[in-house]
Every structure is written in structure tokens, then in C-alpha cells.
Amino acid sequence: MLIPAHAQGARAGERKSITFILGEDEDPAQPMFPVAERYFKEDPLERTDQVVSNLRSLSEVREYLAQHPTSSGLPWGVVNLVAHANENGMLDVDLRPGGPKTTWESVSKSIREGTFKALSDECLDERSELRIQGCSVGKDVPLMKALSVAFGGDDTKRPLVRATPWFTCFQFDPAGRRAVRFLCESWKLLFRPGERPSNSVLATRLHSKYPKADFDLTEALSHPFPMTPEAAFSYESPVRFQWTAVYPGGDVPAVVGAVRTRTWLMSQESFQRRLNALGWGFHQLNWETTPTTYHGPGAEYPALQTIGRGRVIHVLKPIVTPKNTDGPRPELAWEDPRYYVTAR
């Protein structure tokens, strides 16, 4: 069986725990959030006292925690935040409803402007843990530190933040009876919607991009779940890139049609930086730019919102033994630095 992470640290003892499911599946055939919800309701090690599934922004999480003190009167113990994420510094959840996505830049700006107010020590303190249940957030320590300050304030009693640098999977077991969570190494390719290459072409491209992969990529592409605890498998999902250009003076350019959209986007330096940071190519997504309103602190501004949509194929290999050892399978404890990063 795949061995999930232990619920240790702040979870142990008398403190209450809570999980926030911060998303919805774009493709019902590839469920993640319903599986995660069931996991945190039923798993014998990691189930939490409450699971909240109707919030979609971090500011709403903050308000919920502020307005719902624990029945024990103690600060919260473990607070799970379940969301899609990536290794390039983005938690795919709005910082506030209709606001920017959660990045180090957006969180830091909200802290400076005072628009995301820290919770009291009676709600979250130094024994509280924010556990980011999303892929590869552990590679972005500045974002983790910013989240600690945003929720707990810039003092020694702010909560600990833990996240993994690995890919996080929530899936039902092959029999469909139990929700499981496990960590994986990952290899991925992006392509435009409706233009999925065949498995043989994908395997060739993956071999070219990842020549050190030491397993059969073609075989992995044919399985949507690990057939054995060590077996690689594949997972396909939609990806969404969102970027907004704000025009405080109101002089919004007319961007109509694919050619004009491409020309305008290629002239936007911040757009290019964001896209390059993700390692994505412009040609790998379908693009749409529409007029919108940006809701800033205390004011609204005309803006152009650009959304890019693509598909990504992940080849995943479960982590079941410590690297470079012949020891027993680890239990992937949250305190183990081989699997989780800690920041405050």
C-alpha cells in the first residue's frame, strides 16, 4: 500500500484541526478536491476535526478562523490548505475574492498595505501549523514565510508553515474504497488543448527533456494509478495562466483578435517574466484577453485580463523509500526534512 504522511506535531494532543478545500475540479474525470475532502474526513492518521469546502480565497479562510474559535478555547493546531500549486511560486487560489492569485509578491504587497490582517495569538500561535497541501510549494520558501506573517503577524508567535517540494497526489485506491495521499517525483509536458500527442510521441519528448529518467516512460503513460507502490504512472490535467494589466489612467488599449493579442502580450514585460518563470512557451497555450475591472485597495481601475489555457501531462513516480539508502519505507512524516520544508 502507499503510505501517507503522519499527522504529527501540532495535530497531536488537545488542539483542534481544520482543513480548507480551496478549489473545484475543472475536469470531473480527473478529480482531486472531492478525494482530498474525503481523505481529510476519513483517513485514520490525517483526518481533521472540521473540513470546510465552500471557500475560495485566503482572505475568506482568515475570516473563517477569526470568527470560529475552537471549542477547546485553544488556538488552532493544524490548518490544512488544499489547493493546486506549482514550483514557480504560485498557490492557485485567490488572495481575496476576485483578487490576485497567491504569490510571494501579492502576499507581501497585502501585508505592506495592511489589506490582509494577521490573526490574534488566541487564534493562531507558534504551535499552530499551516500545512500547504499542494504540489511543490516547498520549493518557494519566501512564499511560505510570507504566509506565516500574513496569518500570524511579524513576531515570534506566528504559525509554522510546512509544504512539500514534491508533487502531491490525492487519489482513490484501485478499488475505489479509500482516499489516499502520497508524494511523487514528477516529469511533465505542456500542450495546447485539443492537440494532445500520442503516448509514443509524449514518451519521446519526455526522454529528450528528462534523459536521466530511469524507468519506462511509455509504460507509465498507460497507467492512471500506480500499479505497485513503486510504479510510475501518468496524470493529465488542465492548466490556467492568469495575468492582469491595470490602467489607473483609464487609457485601455484595444486588443482584438489573435494577432493583436499576441503582439500586445509580447510587448508586456511583466507578462513575459511570469510566463518565463513557469518555463512555459506562448505557443503551448490558447490565449484570450478581455476588459475587466481591477479591485484595488479602496479603488477600482480598468484593466485587461489575459487567460491562457493548456493541458499538462504529468508522469509521476511515488516516493516510497529514502533516496540513496536501503532502509525501510518512510512514513513521510511532516517533520522529516526529506519530504517537507518548514518556514516561519
N, C-alpha and C positions, 0 to 999 in steps of 0.2 A: 504494500500500500504506500501511497505518498504520505509523507509525514509532515503535518502542518506545523506552524510556529507555536511555541508555548505562549500562554498568556501569563506573563510574569511581571515582576516589578510592581508598578502602581496598581495592577489588577489584583494582586494578592491582598488578602485581609479584608478590611471592613469598607473600603471605598467603593462607591458605585461607578459603573462604567456605562458608556453610551456609544452608539455607532450612528453616524450620519451617512446615508446613501445619497450622494450628490450628483446623480445623473440618471439618464434613461438610455436604453439601448437604441441606436439608430437602426440596427438590423436585428429584428426579433429572432432570426435564425442563428444569431451569434450572441446569446445572452451573457451578460456579465453581472449587471446590477441586481436582477432577481436572485441570482445564485449567491452573490455576496450577502444579500439580505437574509436569505435562508441560512447561510453559513454562520452569521453573527447572531442568529436566533437559536441555532441548534447545536453548533459544534461544542463538544464537551470541554474543550480547552479554552476556546476564544469567544464563546457566546457572551454577550453583554446584557446588562440589566434592561437597557432600552435600545430600540432600533427606530430611528426617525428617517422616513423615506420621502418626505414631501418638500424638502428644502433644496434650493439650487444655487445658493451663494454662501460665501463665508460670512458675510455680514449677518445673514439670517441664522447661521449656526451660532454666531456670537450672541445674538439677541435671544435665541432659544436657551442657551446656557445661562445667560443673565436672568432670565425670567422663570427658570425651572431649577431652583436649588434642589440638592439631593435630599432624600427623606432622612438620611442619617445626620444631616447638618454639616457634614464634612465637605471639603472641596471634591470635585470630580477626580476619579482616578484615571482610567484610560478613556480617551476620547478618540474614536476611530473616524477618520475622514476618508470615505471611499470615493475615488474619482479616477478618471483616466488622466494620465500624465505622460511626460516624456523626459528623456535625459538632457534635453536642451533648455530646461528651465521654465517649464510651464505646467501648472496644475490646471487641467481642463475644467475649471469651474469659475463662474463669475465671482469677482471680489465682492460685488454688490449687485443687486438685480439690475440688469441692463448695463452694467459697468464693464470694465476691462477684465480680461482673464487674469488669473492669479500667477504673477511672475514676481521675481525679486524687485523689479522696477516698480510695478504697480503697488505692491505691498509697502515698499519703502516710501513711496510718494504719499500713500494714505496715512502712514504713521507721521510723516513730517507735517502734513496738512491737518492732522487731527480728525480725519474723517472715519478712521477705524479705531475706536477707543478700546483700550485694554480692559480686561475684566478684573474684578477685585480679587484679592488673595483668598477671599472666602469662597470664590467660585473655582479658580484655578490657582495652584501654587506650585512650589518647586517639586512636589511629589506627584503632580499631575503629569500625564503623558499625552501629547498629541501624536497619534500614530497615523502617518500618511499611507493609506492603503492604495497606492498607485505605482505604476511602473517607473523605476529608475530615478525617483525624486532624490534618493540618497546620493546622487551624483551632483546635486545642486545645494551645497551646504549654505551659501548665502541666502537662498530662499527659505531654507529650514530655520535659520537664525531669525530672519525677518518675521516668520510666522510666530515664533516664540515671543518676540517683542510685541507683535500686533495683538496677540491674545492675552499676554501676561504683563506687559509693561517692561520698561528698561531697568529692571532691578534683579536681584538675585533670586527672587521668589517666582520668576516666570516659569512656565511649564517646560519640560523637556520635550523635544521633538525627535521622533525616530522615523526613519524611512529606509527603504532598501535601494541599493544601486542596481538590483536585478529586476527582471521582468516578473510582475505579479500576475498569477492566473487564478481565477475563480471558475471552477467547472464542476459539473456533476460527475460522479464516478461513472464508469462504463455502464453500470446497471441502472443509473439514474435515481438511485435511492438516497445518496448522500452528497451534500455540497462540500467541496474541498478547496483549500487554498494552498498553493505551492509556488516556489520561486524557480525561475528558469534563466539560463543564458539565452540570448536571443540574437537572431540574424534576420535582417528584414530587407524588403524591396518595396518601393512605391511605384504605383502605376495609375494611369488615368481611369476613371470609372468606365466600364464597358469595354476596356482594352486589356483584359487580363491575359497574360501569356499562358501558354500551356505549361504543365508541370516540368516537361523536359527543358523548355526554354528557361523557366524560372530557375531550375537546378543549375543550368549552365551559367546564368548570370550570378547566382549566389556563389558558385565555385570561384568565379572570377573576382567577385567582390571580397569573399572571405576564403582565401586559399588555404588557411590553416584549419578550417572546419574538419574535424576528424571523425565524421560519421557520414552515412549515406543520405545526402540531401534529397535525392529523388524519392527514397523510401519515406522520409519524414514528411514530404509534401502530400503523401497519400493518406495520412492519418490525422484526424482532428482531435485525438486524445492519445496520451502516451499508452502504448500497448503493454509496456512493462515500466517499472519505476525509473529505469534509465533511458527509455526510448525517446528519441526526438520526435516531434510532431509539428503540425502547422496550424496556424490560426490566421484567418483573414478578417479584416475589419475596415470600416470607413475611417478616413482621416479628414480633419477640417482645420483649415488655417483661416484665422480671422485677424484683420488689421483695419484700423480706422484712422483716417486723416481728418483732423479737426481744423476748421476755418473760422476763428473767432471774429474776423472782419466781415464774414458773410460772402466773400467772393469765391464761391464754389465753382470749380471748372466743370464744363460739360463733358462727361465721359460716357460715350455711347458707342456700342459695337466692340467686337473683339479686338480689332486693330488699334483703335483709340485707347481701349482699356490697357492693352499691353504696353503701348507707348508711354502712357501716363504712369503705369506702375514701374516701368523700368527707370523712370526719372525720380522715383521716390527712394531716397537713401535709407530711411528707416525701414521701409518695406524690404528692401534688398538685404539689409543687415539681419532682420528677423528670419527671412527665408534661408539665407546662407547659414545662419546659426543652427537651423534644423537639419542642414545638409540636404535640402530638397531643391529640385530644379523646377523652374517655372513651367516647363513643358509636362511635368508629371501630374499636374492638377488642372481641373476646369475652374475658370475664374469668372466671378460676377461682381460688379461694383454698382452700388445703389446709393442714392442720397439717404441720409438719416439724420437724427438729432443726437448729439453727444451730451449726456447729462453730467456736467461737471459739478464741482462743489459750489453750490449756490447759484449756478447759472446753467443755461443750455446754449449749445452752439451748433450751427450747421456743420455737417460732416459728410464724408464719403466712406461707406463701409465696404470693404473688399472681403469676399469669402472665396477661398479655394477649396475644392473638394477632390479627394482622391481615394484610392484604396491601397491598403498595405497588406502584404503577406509576411507573416512572422514565422520563422522556423524556430522552435523552442525546444530546449533540452533541460529537463528537470535537474535541479541541483539536489543530489541525494548523498554525496559524500564530500568531506572536506577535500579541497584541491591538494594535490601532491602528498597525500597520506593514504595509508591502507587501513585507516581506522573505521569504526562503525559509522553507520549513517547518523548524521547530526539531527537534532530536533529543531534546528533553525531558530533557537531562542532569540528573542528580541534583544537580549543583552550581548549577543555574540557579534563582535565587530566584523566577522567574515561575511555576515549576511545583512546587517543593519548598521546604519550610520546614526550617530547621536549628535544633536546640536542644541544649543541654548543661547 
